[in-house]
Amino acid sequence: MTRRAAILALGLVAILGLFGFQSWDVAVGRVERRAVSAIEEKTGFVVKTIERAEIALLPLPRISLSHVGFSQRDGALAGEATRVRAHLRLLPLLMGRISFDRIDLIAPQIDVAVSADGGLAEWLAPPLAELERLHSQSKIVVRGGSVFLRAGGAIQSVVRDLNLVIDDRSLNEPLDLAGSLTWRGVSTEVSLRWPMAGGTAKTALSVTSPIMNLRFDGTRSGPEESMINGLLALSTPSVPQLLGWFGEDSRLAAALGALALSAELQIKPHEASFNNVVASLDGERLDGVLKLSETAGRFALSGTLAGATLDLGRMLDRLPIPAVDAADTSPFDLVGWTGREIDLRISVDAARLKGAKLSDVATYLLVKKGRFETGLLRASAYGGNVKARLLAVSAPMGVDVKVQAGGEKVNIGQAAGDLPQLARLSGTGGFHLNLDGAGRNFDELLGSFTGRTGLSLRQGELGGVALADLLRRAERGPVQTLQDWRQGRTPFENLTANASIGGGMLFLNEALMSGSSYRLNLNGHASLRSRILDMTASLASTSGTLKLPFLLKGPVDAPRFDIQTEAFFSPAGATLLLPR
């Protein structure tokens, strides 16, 4: 035997001798009771049941408990582990005391009592509070665990594949944990440092998953003040997907895509303030402040943001807005759009809206329970300015809706370069629209609308028709009248139209387009429900008595504009009939 081997052998004999000389009883029952007592002291759990206990001294001393039932003292957490393995510290053991270096929970299934209408923060509060009451804590390792969050026996959510390490700590030291889990089908890496003592102490949180990367570093004040301050960095490829991961179903959030956000975060009871916010929405930067508060279980978001550019049209396209269709008799769901309170103001130097280019834009969104309001407070557009407002409020008749829009000094010719639907029109002027109605669905709403609308342009052209040329040919003979008048352009000096709305119909009160040699008057009505036009027009020469009658009929998107070939006109006192 070598000298080294002899020394090791003598050391082993000495250790075994110390075991033998100690007065404590290694009987399984007694060790089990002492082990359970120590586990309860170091974990905060109360052990309820044990199926079997095993003691092993080599290669390292440990106690293994099978099928262990446990709970927290306040009853907020309870569960069962397939096995609890407690690793004993050697030196205390030599002195006859049981002390643990680490406690492993193998395949535990844990039930946590939560509030049915609570969020993740409320769900985590009771277990953290119980750990906070411990003076010290052994290292706890959770392997292959599952956590069931239950409210009144019903499962609210499940955390699976929980692999977690909670470091040991002494009195007043922070709680440190790190590991991985799968929540709502998403594999996630987490780490947390949480102070357990009064005063101000460092806190940190990191969460990494395919749908969210979050990092927070800051401080938490003592329980009396209960305030957290620090720097937050958050990124996600999809805001709706992220909110859905946390169980938040928001229709308005569908307007948002990828988000990267950094801010100075301050958290107080029922309130989180985000200062010096830098938010990137699909690559477009907004700066400002945000605030998230909670009152009586209802969350509210408010804030002011400003930036260089913003694609409002892309955001609108993402929203699940139903098409205006009188055949759709499904009831309006205003509750689904007003589930969370929002008071948000956004200003940008330039914005895009369905192809239109706007500048110096100030827009807002105001949502309260049963009330939805949004609009453009101001916007410059093509040499002029525009405004708009939409208000929807719950009412006995369903939903009360108000629509207001207007523009001044807008160059329609410039706008047509970005809006193909205006390609046939040019000129400079303004427009206005005021609607007020109520209904349970689109059919009732369109039938109830009352209001007025109007358009006024000057020094422009109407494309697709050559009305001045048509008049000149008509003066030479009826047969010439029907030739090639549906091409070219008609310049005008003034174009005005005013209409009233009621009973589901739009009625033209005045519609006049005039040029140097002609005047075109339009009369008739249009159905808001069917979007069908039924109008007549009269084209008259300003230098004679010639008049040409027209019909404007059909769907708004593609109406027919035809000469009434059976009508009569009388140039120079003669009455002529246009051929069919």
N, C-alpha and C positions, 0 to 999 in steps of 0.2 A: 504494500500500500504506500502510495506516495505521501509526501508531507501535506500537500494540499488536500488530498482526499481524506486524510486523517483529520485535518482541521474541520472540514465540512461534516464529517461523521460525528465528531465531538460536538459541533454546534447543533446538529440535529438531535443528538441525545439530550443536550441541555434544554432545547426547546420542548422536547417531549417530557423532560423532567419537570419543567415549569408547568406544563399542562397538568401533569400528575399531581403536583403540589398545590394547585389552586383548589379553593373550597367550593367553587361553583359546580353545579351538577350538569353534566352533558346529556342527561336524559332528554330524549326528543321532546317530550311534552313541555318540560321547563324551558328549554332553549326556544321552542316554538313560541311560548308565551312572551319571553323576553324579546325575541326577534320581532314579533307582531307589535309589541309596545314601542320598540325603537323605530319601526317602520312608520307607525302612526305619528310619532313625534317628529320625524324628519320629512314626511311628505304631506302632512295635513289630512291624510285619509284615515278613516275608521274602518278597520278590517271586520267584515261581518261574518264571512264563512271561509273555511279552508278545508279542502278535501284530503290533502296529504302534505306532510312536511318531510324533507330530506336534508341531512347535514353531511357535507363533505369537507375534509380538512386539506386534501391534496388535489391538485398541485397548489391551489390557494384556498383558504377557508371560505366557505359560502353556505348559505341556507337557501333551499329551493322550496317554494310553496306552490302547490298545484291547485288550479281552479279556485282562485281567491276572489271572493266578493268584497267590495269596498264601497265607501261613499265619503263625501266631504261632510264635515260636522253640521253644516247648515242645510244639508240635503239637496243642494243645488246640483251636485254631481254624484253619480253612482255608476257602478259598473262591475265587470268581472274580467279577470285576466286568466288566460290559459295557464300561465306560470308567472310567478314573481320570484326573481332571483336576487338575493341580497348578498353583496360581496363584503365580507368582514375585514375590518382593519386588524392587522396582525398584532401590533403592540398592545392595544387595549385588550385583545383577546387573551394575550399572555398574562394580563393582569386580572383576568376574570370578568372583564366587562365586554358587552356587545356594542360595537360601533360599526357603522357601515361606510364603506368608501363609495359605494354605488348601488343603486337599486334598479333592476331591469324589470319592466312590465312587458311580457311577451304576449302578443296578439290580444291586447285588451279591447273590450267593447264597452264604451263609456256612454252613459246617458246624461245629458245636461238639460236641466229644466230652464226653458226660456219663455219669453213673452211672445205670443202669436204675432203681434204687430211690431215687434222690436226689430232692430237692425243688428249687424255684425258686432258693433261696439257694445251694445247692450247684452248680447249673448256672451261676450267674452268677460264682461265685468265681474260676475259672481266668482268664477274660478280664480281670476287674478286677485280679487279681494281676499279670498281664502288663503292663497299663497302669501299675500302681503302680511297676514296676521302671524305667520310663522317667524320665530326668532332666528332659526337657522334651517338649513335644508340640505339633504344629501343630493348627490348627483343622481338624476332620474333619467333613465333611458327607456323610451317607448319604441317598440319594434312591431311593425305590422298591425297597428291599432286602427280602430274605427270609432268615431264619435258621432252619436245620434243626438241632434238638437230637437227636443220635443216640447210641445206646448199642449198641456192638457192631454198628454198621451199620444198626440198626433205628431208625426215626424215633420219638422219644418225644413231640415237640411241634414245631410250626412257628409262627414269628412272621412275619407277612406285612405288606405295606404299611408297611415300616419307613422312616420319615423322621426323621432324627436329626441334631442338631448337637452336636458335642463341642467345647467352646471350647478355644482354645490355652492353654497353661500353661507356666510356667517351673518351675525346680527348687523343690520343696516346696510348690508351689501346689496347691489342690484340683482335682479333676476335676469339671467342670460340664457336664452334658448335659441336653438337653430335646428333645422331639419327640413323635411319635405312632406308633402301631403297631396292628396287629390281631392279637390272640392268642385262639385258640379261638373265632373268630367275633365277638369283641367289640372294637370300636374304642376305643382307650385313649390318653389324653394322659399323658405322664410327664415328670418333671424330677427331677434328682438332683444333689446336691453331696456329693462323697466326698473326705475328706482323704487326701493321699498322703504325709504326713510324720509323724514321730514326735511325741510329746507329745499335748496335747489340742487338738482343732480342731473347728470347726463342721461338722455334717453335716445334710442335709435331704433329704426325699423327698416327692414329691407324685404321686399317681396318681388320675386321674379317668376314670371309665367309667360306662356305664349301670348296672352292678351293684356298683360300689364307688367311694367317695370316701375317699381316705386322705391324711393329712397328718402328717408327722413332722418335728419340729425338735429338734435336740439336739447332742450332742458325741460324738466318737469318740476314744478314747485311742489311743496308739501301738500298733504291732504287738505289742510285748512284752506289754502288758496285754490288748489286744484286747477292749475294753469299749465299749458304746454306751449313752448315757443321754439321755433327752429326753422330750418330750410327744407322745403319739400321739392322733390323732383319726381314727376309722374309722366309716363308715356304709355300710349295704347294705340294699336292700329285701328281700333273701332270703338268709339264711345258707346254706341248702343249695345255692343257685345259686352263691354266692360260692365255697364250698368246692369245688364241682364245677368251677368255672373254674380252680382250682389243681390239679385232678386228684385231689381228695380225695373219696372216696365213703363217706360216713358215714350210716348209718341213723339214729343217734341225733340227728344234726344236723337231721333232718327235723322234729323237734319245734319248732324255732325258726323264726321268721318274720323280720320286719324288725328290724335291730339298729343302734343307734347307741352307740358306745363311746368313752370318753376315759380316758386313764390315763397315769401316769408309767411309762415303759418303760425297763427296763434289760436289755441283751442281753449275755450272756457266751457263750463257746463251749458249745454244746449246751444253752443255757438262756435263757429269756426270762421276766422277772418283770414283772407288771403291778400297780403299786401305786396306791392311791387310785382304783380303778376306779369309773367311773360308767357303767353299762350300761342302755340302754333297750331292753327286749324288747317289741315291739308296743306301745310307749308306756308300759310298766310299768318303773319304775326300780329297779335293784338296785345296791348299793354294796358294795365289798369289795376283795379281792385275788385275783389269778390267777397261775398259773405254768405255763409250757409248757416241758417238757424233753424231751431225746432221749437214749436209751441204746440202743446197738447197733442203730440204725436204727428203734427203736420210740418213738413219741411218747407223752407222758403229759401230761394236763391235770389240774391240781389247783387248789383254791381254796375260798374262803368268801365268800358273798354274802348280803346282807340287804336287805330292802325293805319297802314298805308293803303292796303287793298283788301277786298272781301268779295267772294263770289256768292251773292245772295241767291241767284238763280239756282246754283247747284244745291244749296241748302233746301230751297223750296221743292226742287225735284225729288229730293229724298223723302220728304214728308208723305205719309199715307193720306193725302188729301183726296176725298172722293170727287169725281167729276160732277159738274152741275148737270143733272139729268132728272127731268120731271118724272121719268119712268121709274126712277129709283125711289121706292116708297119706304125704304128702311128708315127707322127713326134716327134723328141726329143723336150722337153720343157726345155731348159737351163735357160730361163728367170725365171721359177718357182723355180729353185735352186739358183739363184743369185739375189734375190730380195733385200737382205740386205748385206752390206759389212761386212766381218769378217776377222780378222787377229788374229788367236788364236794359241798359242803354249802350249802344254801340255807335261810334263815329269813325268814319274812314275817309281818307282822301279820295279814293276812287272805288267804285263798286260795279259789279256786273249783275244784271237782272234780266233773265230770259233774253239775252243778246244785247239789251240796252246798256249803254255805258253812262254811268252817273258819276258825279264828282261832288266833293264836299257834302257827304251823306251823313245824316243823323237818323238812326232808326231805333225802334224800341219794341220791347215785348213785355206786356203786363198781364199776368195771369193770377187770378184768385179763384177760390172755389165758386164755380158757376159763372165765371166771367173770363172772357178771353179777348185781349185787345192787342193789336199790333199795327205798325204803320211806318211811314216815312215822315219824320218831323220836317225835314228839309232835304233837298237834293237838287243840284244843278244838272241840267240835261240839255245838250245841243243848243246852247245859247240862251236857254231859259231856265225855269225851275219847276219842279213838280212836288206834290204832296199826296199822301194817301193814308187812309185809316180804315181798319176793319174792327168792328166791335160785335161780339156775340155774348148774350147774357141769357141765363136761364129764365124762362117766363112760363106763366100758366098755359100759354098756347104752344109750348115747346121751347123754341129758341128765338129770342128777339135779336135781329141782325140789322146793323147799320153799316153802310158802305159809303165812303166819301173819297173822292179823288179829284185832282185838278192840276192844271199846268198853265204856265204863262210864258209867252215869247219863245216857244219851242220851235226850232227849225225842223219841220217834218222831213224835208229833203235830206238833211244830215242824218236824222234818225233812221231813214230808210236804208242807209248803208249797213246798219246793224240789225234792222228788223225787216226781213223780207216781206212781211205782211203789209208794210207801208210802201212797197216799191212803186205803186202806181200813183202815189200822192206826194206832193211837195207843197211848200208854203210855210209861213211863220204865223203862229197864233197860239191859242189856248183852248182848253177843254175843261169841262166840269161834269161830275157825276155825284148825285146824292140819292141814296136808296134807303128805305126803311121798311122792314117787314118782319113777320113772325110766322113760325110754322113748326110742325113736328118732323117734316121731311121736305125734300126739294119741291115736290108738287105744291104743297101748301105754302111754302115760302115764296116761290115764284108767283103764285096767285095772289099773295098778299102785298107784294112790293108796291110802294108808292114813292114817287120822287120825280126828279127832273135830271135831264142831261143836255149837254150842248157842246157845240164845236164852232170855233171861229178862226178862219185862216185868211191870209191875204197874200197876194203876189206869189201864186203857185201854179201848179199844173196837175191835171187829172189824167193819168195814163190809161191806155187801152181803148180810148174813144177819141174821135176827132169831131166834136160837135160843131165847131165853127165852120169846118169844111163841109159838114153835112148840110148846114143851112144854106151855104152858097150853092151847092149842087141842087138842093131842093128848089131854089129860086129859078134854076135853069130848066127843070123838068122833073116830074115825079119819078121817072124811071131811074134817073141818076141818084136818087135819094138813098137807095138800098145798097149802093156799091161802096165797099172799102171804108166804111165809117167806123168799123171796130178795130182800127189800128191807128197808131199815132198818139198824139197828146192834145189835150185841150187846156190852154192857159186860162187862168182866171185872175181877176183882180180881188174878188172877195168870195168867200165861201162861208156861209153860216147855216147852222142847223140847231133847232131847239125842240125838245120833245118832253112830253109828260108821260109818267108811268103810273099805271093803276089797273087793278083787276087782272093782272097777268099779261097786260098789253102795253106796248110802247106806241104812243100817238105822236106823229109829227105835227107840231104846232106851226113851225116855220122851217123851211129848208130852201135855200136860194144860193145858186152859184152864178156869178155874173162876170162877163168879160167885155171887151171893147165893142163886140158886135152881137152879143147874145145875152139871154137870161134863161136859166134853167130853174124851174120850180118843181119841188117834189112834195107829194102829199101821200098820206096813207098810214098804215100801222104795221106792227110786227108782234108776233106772239112770243112771249118769253118762254113759255113752256115748250112749244114745238120749234122755236127758232126759225119760223117761216115769215118771209116778207110778203106783204100785199100792198103795193104802192103804185101810184101813177106819177108821171112827170110830164112837164110841158116845156119844150124848147122853143123860145121865141126870139125873133130878130129884133134888135133895137132900132133898126132903120126901116122897118116895114111892118106889115100885119101878118107875116108868115108865122105859123105855129105848127110844131110837130109834137104829137102825143106819143108817150112811151109807157110801157109797163115794166115794173120792177117786181118780180115775183120769184118765190122759191126759197130754198134754205139760205140762211145767212152766209154760210161758208162758200156757196156757189150759186148765187141768184142769177136769173135770166133778166137781161136788160134789152128789150125789143121795142121796135117801133110798132105802134098800132096801125097796121096796114089797112084796116077797114075804116079808119077815121078820115074825116074830111078837113082840108084846109083851103083857104081862099086867097091866094096871092093876086093882087091887082083886080080884086072883085070877082075872080073866077073860082068855082068850086071844082076841085080835082080829087079823084079817088086813087089812092096808091094801090098798085097791083099787089096780088098775093105773092 
